[in-house]
Amino acid sequence: MLNGKKVLLGVSGGIAAYKACALTSKLVQSGADVRVIMTEGATEFVQPLTFQALSRNPVYTDAFDEKEP
């Protein structure tokens, strides 16, 4: 259904960050290429490694830190 679609998921600090994990998993299972960017506050609820494992992509926590320049 979402094969070949690219999704950018922004996660901010709040209890909904846990729900974003489930959303990431479902999007990937549907065939989407999911990239996650997190605020510093979001990392207090869920570690970036969790989203990295679920999305199979690097997670961005700093807008100025280029993982793929």
C-alpha positions, 0 to 999 in steps of 0.5 A: 500500500505504501511501497516506495513512499517516503515519510518524515516523522517528527517526534516532539517531547510528550507522552505521544512519543510512545505512540510514534513508535507504533506508528513507525512500525506500522508504516515500515510494515506497509512498505514506507521508507520512514525517516525520523527526526526527534527533538531533545525533549522526545529523547527523554521519553524514547531513545533514538536507537528505538526509532533506528531499529524500527525504521531501519534508518538513521535518526536525526536529533540535531538539525545541523548534524548531517549524517549523509552530507 
